[in-house]
């Protein structure tokens, strides 16, 4: 299972590999620098909508799937 600490590390690594400072990524994602710092540190109470905005700004996506790989169709 991916933890918020894992996600924070992925965000930090992607940001650094793109040569972005925290201020630039925060501005691109429409979030505050403080939020980005807390996300990268793995703070467990980050807001999902803001985290998704940061991932989008980095060109990343979050995938949610059932444990064990069994795929069940979802009816909306």
KANOR-V386403 format. One record per run of one state. SS is the DSSP state (H for helix, E for strand, L for the rest). FROM is the first residue (numbers start at 1). LEN is the number of residues. If there is no record, write none. Layout:
# KANOR-V386403
SS,FROM,LEN  SS,FROM,LEN
This chain:
# KANOR-V386403
L,1,3  H,4,14  L,18,4  H,22,8  L,30,3  H,33,9  L,42,6  H,48,10  L,58,9  H,67,3  L,70,7
